[in-house]
Amino acid sequence: MWAEMIIAALKTVLDNDSLAEDIRHEATKWHINRRWIPAFETYREEFRKHHLSMDILGPDTNKVALQEFYIEVNVCPPADNFASRCHPRQPKIAGRALLKRPEARLFILGKPGAGKTSLLKFLAWRALFPEEQKEAQSAFPVFIPLHTLADTLKREEEKGKAEIEAFENHFYELLAPSFEKWLSRDPQRIHAFTEVLLRSKEVLLLFDGLDEIDDSEQRENMRAFLQRLARRYPHTSIIVSSRLSARRLQTFDTYLVAPFDENQIQQYSKKWFGMVARLTQNKQGQENRTKQETDRSAQFLRELQGTPALKDLAKLPLMLNLLCLTFDTYQELVSKRVELYRQATDALLYLWRQVRGLRPPADLPNGERLSRAFKESFFQEVAFQALREGRREIPKKDVLQILKNALAAEQYDPRQADKVLRNFEQNYGILIEMVAEKYSFLHSTFQEYFAANYIKERGNTLWNELYNHLGTSPAWTETFSNLVQLTNPLTTQELYEACLDQLEGEKGAAIRRVQRYLKNYAHDGKAALEAWILYFESEAWRFEQTARIIRGWRKHAPATEEIQAYSTLWPFPASKTKTLLIEGPLQNADAWEEWLDTQEQLLQRGLEVTEGGREMYAHLKEELEQHGSLSGQHPVGLKEEMETMRQFWDSHHAFPPERPRWPFLLDALDLEDLEVFQVKISALLTPLAYARLAPNARTDLLHSLLLGC
């Protein structure tokens, strides 16, 4: 049915179009009829084989069938001729709607990884296999990567061939495996065949990746050629894709690929984890596999929901792909953000072109490539200057000046800066001219990531500036967060101690920051609390403020995590600890039983807990084993013993001489007063205690103290 429709359209062209007589004469020899059906069917299957797949970053780099994995994107008109955002008063439309426009001239723009190539392939699938979808329209799509066409035109031009002849030859080579039986590679027949096809309203030319033409002069030549081609074949639908940085094509309607919405993110993650499940769990039954897909996807989405910066990044399909891969690898997102940004940088600089079979791009006009270190150093300096000036958009003249200085430092001609910047923009898409004469990073997270690297590379020379900006803006907050994750433990400890000096005399502000942090990041607040208590040792004001934090945190943390957080108070004086313990989780015996089951895991985290705490664990465990449950609403006698100790302390300013039944209340059983106890604890918890923390806890400690969340 599909092939017959195309054949009928070709016959209509021969009957009605004003083709040159020699073309008409040659074409009519073919006797276009049902005998051609096998050729068109062969073309369909060849097209499916070579084009209807998607490159997905998974446990291994994979190609997956487009019809199984693709999440349809929306498109929208831009706000103006140079906009990178959708027009606020124009509705988004589904990508498939682009096929409903006859004789279309469309220029599809999008950020790197937005799904431009996949959109073109999706349109081809709907046109070529309408029987596989609802409400699809038949057409004859030809998918043409523009970097290969540019090479062909340049090569044929060197041989003296005319531009249009070179294009027709390239066009035919894409069709030859299916049609050469009928055309016998006869030049006259080939010419006639391509002319008839290109003049047919049924043909859909899909030109992919104008930005992927490395040479800027070739890129401009291709732009002009596409416009001439559109004039030569006025009835043929033509769709061209490119990154946002490209100038508009005259006579073409421009559309932007819209970011994923929440529903599309959910669909994508479900399909991605489903793909992984099929690759790794082929021996499981369908029921188990489906459950695993749902569980992993749900876990990922919950984690993503709690991390606003990553959630925003997930609106780009390529970045969402990397997020899924990171979560599948590490089973978490929050503590791996810097690793994610590094992977994203790798993908944009190298991996994505490699996956798509593109050669490494040229950076300099002479075809030479600049080192990775050069490119990253350039991005870092631009990012930090923008951060320092409080900008998201950087004037082009400032970007060019940074690039000129960098080129001159490496003995390159600084006069090439404009061409190099354009090549960076076209080839990598990390820094883009979003608005005329102003550059922005692909996403704000890249600016914060590169700015953190800039500070890291310069040691402590920029720390004073960092302190002065803490809490002044989300950009500085995220940059500091990235810096913490980028530095090694010893450097981070040095940074932390310097920051504490800056906070001296501002204890109230520091406490408020911790409270805000625990409120906004309750999912990892326990680690922050552990780190806070360990480092601040046992000074009275710190303990009292920590108690306030815990009380406020109860509203935001599950009961089990709350109990685990209380266990970090073991190093503190029992006379202070007891009040919190009595008013807090000891009112919930069931929660204590759950805590007992997980206590060993807590002890294995590398936290320095007291021997008294271990004895407490043993006593509770013993009682649970003997009686099957904890007595009453709290362990037997604990509340009374705490009260006795409190009264003794109030009267004598010392602990009672008798050995307490619950030794976790008093770690220093041999000591006579609180002061000696505090000295012992302070000696145990030197600044090196910070180095003993797990990496995640270090990060959370710095978050909790210094970030105005």
N, C-alpha and C positions, 0 to 999 in steps of 0.2 A: 504494500500500500504506500509506504513512504517513498520508495524508489520510483514508483509510477508517478507520484505527484511531481517529483523533481524532473523526470523525463518529460512530462507534459509541459512543465515550465520551460524547459530547454527548447522544445518544439515551438512554443509560443514565441520565444525570442527569435528563432529562425524565421518564423512566419511574419512577424510584425516589426522587428527592430531594423533600423536602417544600417545594417552591417554592410561593410564593403562587399562588393560583388564576389571577389575572389574568396573571401572568408565564407560567405553564404554558399558558394559553389562547393568549396571543400567540405564544409560541415554537412551539407545535405547528403554527401556520399556515405555518411555514417549510418543512415537509416535509423535515426534515434527511435527506438521502440522497446518493447518488453525484453528484447535480447540483452539490453544494457543492465537489466536489473541485477544480475550477479556482480557486475562491476561496482555498482553503488552499495550493494550489501557487503562486498569485500572492503570497500572504503569505510563503512561503518565499523566493521570489526577491527580494522587497522587503527582507526581513530581511537576506539576504546582501549586498545592495547597500548598505544603510545602516549595518549593525552589524558585519558579519564582516570587519573590517579592523583593522589596528593602526597607530598613529602611531609611526613610527620616525625618529629623528634620524640623517640620513645626509648625504652631500655636499649634498643638498637635503632639506628635510623631506619625508618620504614617507609615504604610506599603502600598506601592503602587505597582501595577502590573509592573513587569520589562519591559514588551514589550511596555507599555505606557510611561514610564518615562526615560528609560535608554539612555544615550548618549554614543555611542561607543568610547572607548579610543583607542589610538595607543600604540604600543609597539616598543621597539628598543633594539638592542644588546648593552651591556655596553661597555664603552671605554676600560676596561681591567677587569681582574678577580676580582678586588675589587672596581670597580667604581660604583658611584651612579648617574652617568650621561651617557647620550646616546653617543654612538660612533659617533664622528663628521663626519666620512666618510660613515657611514651606514644609509640608509634611514629608517625612521619610517614606520611601516606597520600597517594596521588596525588589531584590535584584532581578527576579524573573520578569518584572514589568517592563524592563528595558527591551525585551524581544517584541513587545506589542507595537513598537513604533516602526512603521514601514520606512525603508530608505533612511535608516537612522545614521546619524553622524554623532558619535558619542565619545567623549574623552573622560575616562574613569581615573580619578586621582585618589591616592590613599597613602597613609603612612607606611613605612616598611613593616611588613608582617600583618597588614590590615586585611589581606585576603583578596588582593586584586587579581592575581593569576588564577586563584581558585574560582573566583566569580566568573571569569571568562570561560574557564573549563565547564563550570556549571551551566552557563548559557549554551555552550556547545552541546552538552549532554541533553538538555531539554529540546534543542532543535533537532538533534540527530536521532534521538530515541524517544519520540513523543509518546509511544505506546507504553513506556515505563513510568509515566507520570500522568497526573490529572491536568487538564487544561493546558497542555503543552502545544506549541506551534511548530510545524515542520519547517526546516530550512536546511541549507547545505553549508555547514560551518567549515572554515579553513583556519586552523590555528597556526599563527606565524610568530615565533619569537623574534623580536626586532634585532637583537644582537646578531643573530645568524643572517638575517636579511641584509643588515648593514655590511657584513663581511662579503656577502655575495655581490652586492652592488659595487663595492669598492674593487673587488677582484675583476669583475666583468668590465668595469669602467677602464681599468688598466689595460684590458685587452681590446679596447676601442668599441665596445658594444654600447648601444643606446640604453638609457636608463630603463625605459619601459620594457624593452626586450629582455634586459637582465631580470627584471621583476617577473615577467611571464615565465622565463625559464625556471626561476626559483619556485614560483607558484606551481608549475607543472611537476617539478621534482617532488613536491609534497604529495602529489596525487598519483605519481607514476606507478607505484606498486599495485594500484587498483585498476588503472585504466590503460596501461601500456599495451595490453593485449589488443585493444580496439584501435589504438593509434599507431602502433608499430614504430614508435619513436621517430615518426616522419615529421620534420620541422614544420611543414605546412599544416599538417593535421594538428600538431601541438598548438601552433599559433591560433588556428581556427577554434580549437577546443577551449583554450583559455579565454579567448575573446567572448565566445558564446556564454561561458560560465560567468565571467565577470560582469557581463551586461544583464544577467538574470537577476530578478528581484528576489530569487530564492537563496542567493548566495550571501553568506554572513562572514565577513573578513574580521578575524580577531587578532589584532596586533598587540602582542604582550611585551611590556617592559621597555618603553622608550628610554627610561632612566638607566637601563642596563647596557646601553651602548657606551663603551668606555671613553672613546675619543669625543671631545666636545664638538669638534668641527663636523664629525660624522653625525652626531646627534642633531645638529642644526640642519644638516643636509636631509636627514631622514624626516624631520619635521616638515620641511618644505615639500619633500616628495609625497608624503601622506596627503597633504593638501592638494597637490596636483592630481594624485590618484583619485581623490574624492570627486574632483571636477571631471575627470575622464570617464568615470563609471558612476553616473548620477543615481542609478537605481539600486546600486549595491549597498547593503548595510555595512558600515565600518565602525568598529569599536576599538579604541586604543587605550591601553592602560599605562600609567606612569606614577611615580612618586609625586608627592605634593610640590616638590621644588620645581617641577617642569612648568614652563610658560604655556599658556593656553593655546589650543589649536583654533585658528580662525575657521568659522563656519561650523565648528563642532559644538554641541551642547556639553557642558561640563557637569559632571556629577562627582561627589565625594563618597567614598566608602565609609559608612557610618560606624562608630564603635559598637561593639557588642553591648546589648542590654543584659539585664540580669537573667532573663529567660534563656538567651543564647549562651551565656556563660554556663548555665546549668546543663543545657543540652550538650555542649561541647565536652564538659568534664565527664559526663556520663558516658559519652562515646569513647573518650580517651581511655578511661579506666576499664571500659569494656574491652577495648582493643588489647590492653595489657593483659587482662584476665584471659582472653582467648589465646594469647601467645604463650602464657606461662602456666595455664591450668587446663590444657587440652584434655587431660585425663579425668577431670571432674565432670560430674553430670551437669546438665543444663541448669537445673534448679539451683545447685550450689554456686555455679558460676554467676548466674544472674544476681543472686544475693550478694556475692562478693563485689560485683560491679556497683551495686546500689550502695553498699556500706562504704566502700572506699571513696566513691564520689561524694557521698554525704559528709564524710569526715573532712574531705578536702574543702568542700563548700563552707562548712562550719569554721574551719581554720581561716579561710579566705575572708569570711564575713567579719572576723575580729581584727583584721589588719587592713585598715582603709587604704593605705598607700598601695598595697599589693592588689587590692580589689579594683582600684582604678586602673592599675597597669593591666589587669586581666581583660580589659575591654579590647585590647589588641590580640587577635588570635595567636600570633607568634609568641607573645609574652605569656598568654594563657597556656600555650603548649609547654613553655619552659617551667611555668609554675606547677603544672601537673607532673612534669618529669621530676622536678625538685622534691615535691611532696612524696612521690612514689619512691624516690631514692632515700630520703632522710626521714620520712614519716612526720615531717613538720615543715612549717614555712617561716615562722617568726624569727627563729634564731639563724636562719640561713639566707636572710635577705641580701647580704653583701655577696654571698656566693651566687645567688640568683642574678644579681646585676652583672657580676663578672661573666656568667654564662650568657646573659643577654648581649653583653658587649662582644663576646666571642662570636655569637651567632650573627650579629650585624656586621662585624668586621670580616669574618672569614667563613663561618660554618654554613650560613644560609646559601651563599653563592656556591659553595662546594656541593651541598646537598642537591642543588638545582642544576649542577653540571656546568656552571659558569666558570670561566678562567679568572684568576686573580686580576683585579683591575689595576690600571695605571694611575698613579697619583700625580706625577709630573707631566708636563706637556710632551717631553721626549719619550714617554712610555715607562720611565723608571718608577719603581715603587719605593715609598718611604717605609721606614721600619715601624713596627708596632709601637715601640717605645716612643717614637716621635709623635705618632698620632694620638696616643693616650696622653702624653704630656701636653699636647696642644689642647685637647678636650678638657684636661684638668685645669689648665690656666684660665681658659674661657669660663669654665664653671665657677671657679673661685672668684674671679673678678665680678661675675654676675651676682654671686652670693653676697660679696662684700658691698656691692652697690644696691642690693635689695631688688634686683631685676629678674624677671623671667625672660624678657626679650632684650637682646643685646644689639646695639647698633652695629651695622655691618662694618663701618669704619674701624670700630674697636676690635672686632674679630679679625679683620685684615691686618691691623697693626700687630696683634699678638702673633699671627701667622708669619708676617714678614720678619719679626724678630727671631722666631724659631727657625725659619729657613736660613737666615743669615748666620745664626749660630752654628748651623750644620754645613756651612759653606755652599749653600744653594742660593740661587738668584732670588732675592726678595721681590723682584718685580713680577715673579710668577705667582704671587700669592693669590690673586683673584682667580686664576685658572685652577690652582690647587684647591682652593676653597670650594669652587663649583664641583670639582671632581669628588672631593670628600662628601659633599652634599648628595651628589648623584649616586655614588658608589656605596655609601654606608648608611646614610639617612639618620645619623645620630644627631647632627646639628643641621637644622633646616631653616630656610628663609620662609617663615610662616607668614610674615607680613612684609610688605615692601621695605627693603633696606634694614630689616631687623631679623636677627636669628634667634631661634629658640631650640632647646634640646627636645628630642623626640618625646620625652616625658620628663616631668619634673624630677622623678627619681634618678634619672641619669645625671642631671645637674648635681644633685646632692651626693651621688656616688662619686663622681669625678672630683667634686670639691673636697670630699673627705680624703681621697687619695692625694690630692694636692697638699693638704695639711700634713698627712702622714709622711710624705716624701721629704718634708722640710723639718722634721723633728719637732722640737719644742719652740721653734722660732715664732710660731703663730698662735701659741696657746693663750697668751694674754688676750688676743683679739677674740679667740673662741670663748673665753670666760665672759667677756664683756657682752657677748651676744646671746648667751644662754637664755632661753626662754623668751627671746625677743620676737621670734617668728618661727613658724613651722619648718621653714627651710633650714634654719640654723639647728633646730632640734633634730631633724632627720640627718643632717650632716654629722652632728656629734654622735648620733646613734651609729651611723656607718663607721665613723672613726674608731669607736670602741671595738667594733667587730673586726676591723682591719688590723689593729695593733696586737702585738704579742703580749702575754701576761705581764712581763716586767715593765714594758713601756706603758701599758694601761694602768698599772699600779702607780707609776710615777705621775701619769696624767691625773689620776684620781686624787692622789695626795696633794698635788698642786691645786686642784679644784677645791679641795677641802679648805686649804688656806684662804682661798678667795671667799669662801662661804663663812669664814670666822666672823662672828658677830651678827650673822644672819640666820641663826638657827631656826627661828620660826618660819622663815621662807623655805628653808630646806625641808622642814617637816611637811609644809603644805604641798611641796612638790611630790614628796613620797605619797601623801594621801591621794593626790590627784592621779598619780601613776597607778596605785593599787586599785583605785576606782575604775580607771579606764582600761586596765590590763589585768583584770582579775584572773584570767586564765593562766598567767604565769607569775602572779603576784607572790605566791609562796616562795619562789626562788629569790625574788627581790627582798622579801622580808628576812629570809635566812641570811642573805648577804649583809643586809642593813645591820642586823643584830651582831653578827660575827665581827664585822669591822669596827663598829662603834663600841665594842667591849661592854663595860658595865657602868659607865658614868650615869649618875642618877637621872639627870635631865634627859639623857638619851633614852633611858628605860621608860620613863614616864611618857615621853612622846611616842615611843614605840607602842606602849599600851594603848594610847589614844588611836593610833593607826589601826591596831588590831580590832578595837571595838568598832571603828568605822568600817573596817573591811568586811565584817560579818555580813553586811547587807549584800555584798557582791561576790562572796566566795561560797562554794559548796561546803557542807558541814565537815566532810572528810578532810578537805584541804585545810580548813580552819584548824582542825585538831593537829594536823601535821605542822602547821605554822606555829602552834603553841609549843610544840616540842622543841623548837629552836630557842625557847626561853630558858632551857635547862642551865646554861652557864650563868644566869642571873641569880641574884640573892633570892632565897626562897621566900623571905618575908614580903617581897614585892611580887614574885611570880604567883604566889598562891591565890591572890585576889582574882587575877585574870583566869586562873584555872578553875576556880570555884564558880565564877559567874559565867564562864564560857562553856566549853564543850563537855565538861564533866557532868553537865545536866542531861547529857544524852548518852546513856549506857550503850545503846546499839551502835552509835557512832564510834565509841571507844573500841568495841569489838572489831569493827571494820578497820580501825586504825591499827590494831594489833596485827591484823593480817598483812598489812603493808609496811610495817615498821622496819622489817629487815631491808626492804628496798631503800628506805630513807637512810639507814645507816650505811648502805653501800654507796651513797652518793659522794662520799669523800668529806662530809661535814664532820667537824670535830665535836662530838657530843660527850657529855660527862659520864663518868662511871655510874653516878647516881641515876642518871637517865636510863642506863642499861638495866640497873637494878629495878627501877620502876617498871620497865618493860617485863622483866622476869616475874615480878610480883603479880602484875595484872594477868600475865599469861597463866601463871599457876592457879590463880583464883578462877579464871575462866575454865581451866581444865577440870578443877575439882567440883565446881558448882554448876557448870554449864552456862553460866551467865555472870555478869557483874552484879553485885548486890545493890539493890535500890537504884537510885539515880546517880550514884557515884561510888567509887570503890569504898569498901567498908572502913569506917573510921577516919577517912582522909580529911573530910571537912572539919571534924572535931579536932584532929591533930593540928591542922593548919591554924585553927583559931587559937589553940593553946600556944603554939609557937608565936603567933602574932602578939598575944597578950604578954608573953615573956619578953619579947623584944621591946615592946612599948615600955615595959617597966625597967628592964636591965640594959637595954641597948646591946644585947648579945643574944646568941642562940642558947636555948636550954641545954644543960650539960648532958642529959640523957640522950641515948641514940634514938633518933626518930624511927618509927615503923616504916615510913615511906622515905627512903634515903634520897630519892631524887629531889626532895625539898631542900636538901643541904649537901652540896657537893663536897665542901671542905669540913668533914665531920670533926677533924681535930682542931679546927680553928676556933678562937674564942669570940671574935667579933667580926662585924661586917667589913671593917676597914682592911683587916688582914686578908679576908676572903677576896675583896676586890683587887688587892695587890696580886694575889695568886692568879686570878682570872686575867688580869691585865698582862701578866707575864706570859700566860699561855697564848693569849690572843694578840700577838704582836702584828705589825703590818704584814708579816709573812702569812698570816691567816688568810689574807686576801688571795695569795698565790695558790692556796690549797683549794680554793673554790673551783667547782666545775666551770667550764667556759660559759655556759648559759647563765650561771649564777653571777659570774663577774659582770656580764653584760647587764643583767637585771639590776645589780647593785648600782651601777653607774646611771642607768635609767632612773632608778628610784630616787637617787639623790639630786640629780642635776637637770633632768629634763622637765620643763614646764609643760606637761602633757595637756 
